[in-house]
Amino acid sequence: MNSHLMPTYNRQPVTFVRGEGARLWDEAGREYLDALSGIAVTGLGHAHSDISEAICEQAKTLIHTSNVYGIEWQAKLADRLAEVSGMESVFFCNSGAEANEAAIKLARLFAHNKKVEDPHIIVMETSFHGRTLATLAATGSPAIQKGFEPLVGGFLRVPYGDLAAIERLAGQHDNIVAVLVEPVQGEGGVRPAPKGFLRGIRALCDQHDWLMMVDEVQTGIGRTGRWFGFQHEDGLLPDVMSLAKGLGNGVPIGASVGAGKAAKLFGPGNHGTTFGGNPLVCRVGHTVLHVIERDGLLERATALSEQIRHGLMAGFESEPAIIEVRGLGLLIGVVLDRPCGELVRRALDHGLLINVTAGSVIRLLPPLILTNEQAEELVAKLVALVRGWLAENAEQVTD
Ligand SMILES: Cc1ncc(COP(=O)(O)O)c(C=O)c1O
């Protein structure tokens, strides 16, 4: 099976054929609780009736024309994104990596417009921004970069959360033009920005005339309990924001959003895409925002987060192998004191979809439509699973 697919993934031995809300079913009819949401994509769960209807209606009306013509749903979605973010203009594309590519191009154009010949963008250690050539160079992971050298240049790297390191770079280089940062590092181990970090970056960007660019591909569209992760710092506004994942609830859409000096940088001919922002995906994106607002899902994400985190902390109390339960909203990490990648398969065998990132961090990304009962089930299953696995490991050690 799959003999004609490039083996880019170590796939789990399961194929899902149907979903509903936070549930999935495999070919054999086995049921699973989805605490991963396709890695922060299906925030409204599977087969959401409003999303299915939007897709069907638009498919029967118009799927694609071209960006050389006006696209009504694109304009409507851009208006809504501007409304909820406080930002001004949107370029639509198809993925998170493409959204970040657009952000990087915006930073370079910004630089060249002000005659900086060799522009550099400050990026973070343990960051993740995508797999295209520029975004993998921006990504803070040698494993992801290995084999794809020469890397795209123009990036300077600092430890995540280290404002003083950014200040030091400012004193050493006169060709810095932007900072690119995730409000919570997802792939990097579910690390929320330390309090004041984003605000400090904003201040440095203002001081040095740099663009503040936030990668909200994983944290955006309600995942953290606000529309966007940067909104956890009152009054903060970035110059550029990258979106994807949850915006389409499964249809491929990305967006690069601009404000202030970044809002009008791109002109005709600077950037483009054939598929990006077609009527189908934009109508779905518009519906996603509508459902989140109508159903109060930002507040729901916050309440569910509290329920799950309290449950996990109580369940793991006095378990020395659990270092921390951390995260923001429904981006939750359980940090272990040891590599725990094998828990993914084990959870699957117990009908639960989870992920392990940074080697030893269980990452939970349940949908915003999870019920309280499902949240309880998630906590109970995970605690039992991890405790059982730790007990087995301890037996092995003492054998
Ligand atoms: C923060 C962040 N940026 C960018 C990306 C890349 O998005 P995509 O896989 O849609 O290209 C991801 C994907 O996991 C991500 O988490």
PDBQT file of the ligand as one rigid body, heavy atoms in Angstrom, charges set to zero:
ROOT
HETATM    1  C1  LIG A 401       3.944  28.216  13.456  1.00  0.00    +0.000 C 
HETATM    2  C2  LIG A 401       3.884  27.551  12.121  1.00  0.00    +0.000 A 
HETATM    3  N1  LIG A 401       4.269  28.219  11.033  1.00  0.00    +0.000 NA
HETATM    4  C3  LIG A 401       4.216  27.671   9.806  1.00  0.00    +0.000 A 
HETATM    5  C4  LIG A 401       3.801  26.378   9.614  1.00  0.00    +0.000 A 
HETATM    6  C5  LIG A 401       3.785  25.786   8.243  1.00  0.00    +0.000 C 
HETATM    7  O1  LIG A 401       2.485  25.670   7.775  1.00  0.00    +0.000 OA
HETATM    8  P1  LIG A 401       2.144  24.732   6.532  1.00  0.00    +0.000 P 
HETATM    9  O2  LIG A 401       2.427  23.341   6.923  1.00  0.00    +0.000 OA
HETATM   10  O3  LIG A 401       0.692  25.005   6.252  1.00  0.00    +0.000 OA
HETATM   11  O4  LIG A 401       3.023  25.184   5.403  1.00  0.00    +0.000 OA
HETATM   12  C6  LIG A 401       3.385  25.635  10.736  1.00  0.00    +0.000 A 
HETATM   13  C7  LIG A 401       2.949  24.235  10.565  1.00  0.00    +0.000 C 
HETATM   14  O5  LIG A 401       2.950  23.437  11.479  1.00  0.00    +0.000 OA
HETATM   15  C8  LIG A 401       3.435  26.227  12.010  1.00  0.00    +0.000 A 
HETATM   16  O6  LIG A 401       3.052  25.558  13.115  1.00  0.00    +0.000 OA
ENDROOT
TORSDOF 0
